[in-house]
């Protein structure tokens, strides 16, 4: 199932929390070789994890992490504005309707549903919080996933060539993306919304359609 958990609430889900940060270390440090910090517990954490971000997490049946993304509003501190603004000629992205998405991580224990679940979770976040776009930095390995789920970004800045190219993009959950994503995950929209409502203690909405 999908969980939407603010940083201050992660301690309520100790197994989910610990396996998420360890899976981040496995993916970003060990497998991709990024220059990230891994602590003595084998966890990858950074300065943005202490800003009370919202995590969208795919939880496996045993309560462990299957995949996750991290979101922060661009009205506060973001990785793009503090480390990648050179890709935008110094222009900052700041809007209450645009949130930054970082640390897209898939656990080695997860099956193929994990990526679809995260795309769906991002869509629910955008739809229910009335956001217009997500922004983020991406590399070529992510482009296949974007195409597969019909969430190709609008590229607004880039640098480098080939496998070393990095870009800054703006994403939105377009209508065409909902049905194939939900189908790939093997659920219906009502189930997806029930996960969202449970996380935020919200009453069910009555205005959604299966095609969104």
C-alpha positions in Angstrom: 0.0 0.0 0.0 1.0 3.7 -0.3 1.7 5.7 2.8 2.1 9.5 2.9 4.2 10.3 5.9 5.7 13.6 7.1 9.2 13.5 8.4 8.1 14.2 12.0 5.8 11.1 11.8 8.4 8.7 10.5 9.1 7.3 14.0 5.6 5.9 14.0 6.7 3.5 11.3 10.2 2.4 12.5 10.6 -0.5 10.1 9.4 1.5 7.1 11.7 4.4 8.1 14.8 2.3 8.7 14.5 0.2 5.5 13.8 3.4 3.4 17.0 5.1 4.5 19.0 1.9 4.1 17.6 1.3 0.6 18.5 4.9 -0.3 22.1 4.1 0.7 22.0 1.0 -1.4 20.7 2.7 -4.5 22.4 6.1 -4.4 25.7 5.3 -2.8 26.5 1.7 -3.5 24.8 1.1 -6.9 24.8 4.6 -8.5 28.0 5.8 -6.9 26.6 9.2 -6.0 28.6 11.4 -3.5 26.1 11.1 -0.6 26.6 10.6 3.1 25.9 7.2 4.6 25.8 7.0 8.4 27.0 4.3 10.8 23.6 2.6 10.5 24.0 2.3 6.8 21.4 5.0 6.1 21.5 7.7 3.5 20.2 10.9 4.9 20.8 14.6 4.0 20.1 18.1 5.1 16.6 18.1 3.5 15.4 15.1 5.5 15.4 17.4 8.6 13.0 19.9 7.0 9.9 17.8 7.7 9.4 16.7 4.0 6.4 14.6 2.9 7.5 11.1 1.9 5.4 9.0 -0.5 6.3 5.4 0.4 5.3 2.1 -1.2 5.0 -0.3 1.8 5.6 -4.0 1.2 3.5 -6.7 2.8 6.0 -7.2 5.6 6.0 -3.5 6.5 9.3 -2.7 4.9 10.1 -0.1 2.3 9.4 -0.9 -1.4 9.9 2.5 -2.9 9.7 6.2 -2.0 10.0 9.8 -3.0 10.5 13.0 -1.0 8.6 16.2 -1.5 9.2 19.8 -0.3 7.3 23.0 -1.2 9.4 25.3 -3.3 8.4 28.2 -1.0 11.1 26.9 1.4 14.5 25.3 1.0 14.9 23.0 -2.0 17.8 21.1 -3.6 17.1 22.7 -7.0 17.3 26.3 -5.7 20.4 25.6 -3.5 22.5 23.3 -5.7 21.2 23.3 -9.3 20.1 26.9 -10.0 23.0 27.1 -12.5 21.0 24.8 -14.7 18.3 27.5 -14.8 20.7 30.5 -15.3 20.2 31.4 -11.6 16.4 31.5 -11.8 14.8 30.0 -8.7 11.6 28.0 -8.7 9.3 29.4 -6.0 5.5 28.8 -6.0 3.0 27.4 -3.5 1.7 25.2 -6.4 5.0 23.6 -7.3 6.7 21.1 -5.0 10.2 19.6 -5.4 10.4 15.8 -5.8 13.7 14.1 -4.9 15.2 10.8 -3.8 13.1 8.5 -6.1 14.2 5.2 -4.7 13.1 1.6 -5.5 14.0 -1.2 -3.1 15.8 -4.2 -4.4 13.1 -6.3 -2.6 10.2 -4.7 -4.5 8.5 -6.0 -7.6 7.6 -4.0 -10.8 4.6 -2.4 -9.1 6.8 -0.1 -7.0 7.5 2.5 -9.7 3.8 2.6 -10.8 2.9 3.1 -7.1 5.2 6.1 -6.7 3.9 7.7 -9.9 0.3 7.2 -8.7 1.2 8.6 -5.3 2.6 11.7 -6.9 -0.5 12.0 -8.9 -2.7 11.8 -5.8 -0.6 14.3 -4.0 -0.9 16.7 -6.9 -4.6 16.2 -7.3 -5.6 16.3 -3.7 -3.3 19.2 -2.7 -4.3 21.1 -5.9 -0.7 21.4 -7.0 0.1 22.4 -10.6 3.6 20.8 -11.0 6.4 18.9 -9.4 10.0 19.9 -10.2 13.1 17.9 -9.9 16.6 17.0 -11.2 16.8 13.9 -13.3 19.4 11.8 -15.2 19.0 9.6 -18.3 18.2 6.4 -16.3 14.9 8.0 -15.2 13.7 8.9 -18.7 12.4 5.3 -19.5 10.3 5.4 -16.4 8.8 8.7 -17.3 7.9 7.5 -20.8 6.4 4.3 -19.5 4.0 6.1 -17.2 3.2 9.0 -19.5 4.8 11.6 -17.1 7.5 12.9 -19.4 8.8 16.2 -17.9 9.0 19.6 -19.6 12.7 20.1 -19.5 13.6 23.7 -18.4 17.3 23.3 -18.0 20.1 20.8 -18.6 23.8 20.3 -18.8 26.2 17.6 -19.9 25.9 14.9 -22.6 25.0 11.3 -22.9 24.9 9.3 -19.6 26.3 12.3 -17.8 23.5 14.6 -18.8 21.3 16.0 -16.0 18.2 18.0 -16.4 15.7 20.0 -14.5 12.1 19.3 -15.3 8.5 20.2 -14.5 6.0 17.4 -14.2 2.2 17.3 -14.1 -0.1 14.3 -13.8 -1.9 14.5 -17.1 -5.2 12.7 -17.7 -3.6 10.2 -20.0 -1.3 9.0 -17.1 -4.0 7.9 -14.6 -5.5 4.8 -16.3 -2.3 3.0 -17.4 -0.6 3.7 -14.0 -3.6 2.4 -12.0 -3.9 -0.6 -14.3 -0.2 -1.5 -14.0 -0.5 -1.4 -10.2 -3.6 -3.7 -10.4 -6.0 -1.6 -8.2 -8.7 1.0 -8.8 -8.8 4.7 -8.1 -11.0 4.2 -5.0 -8.4 2.1 -3.4 -5.7 4.7 -4.2 -7.8 7.4 -2.6 -8.5 5.3 0.4 -4.7 5.0 1.1 -4.4 8.8 0.7 -7.3 9.5 3.0 -6.1 7.1 5.6 -2.7 8.8 5.8 -4.2 12.2 6.3 -7.3 11.2 8.3 -9.5 12.7 5.6 -13.1 11.8 4.6 -13.5 10.2 1.2 -13.9 12.6 -1.8 -17.0 12.3 -4.0 -15.7 14.2 -7.0 -13.2 11.8 -8.5 -13.6 9.7 -11.6 -11.7 6.5 -12.6 -10.2 8.3 -15.5 -9.3 11.3 -13.3 
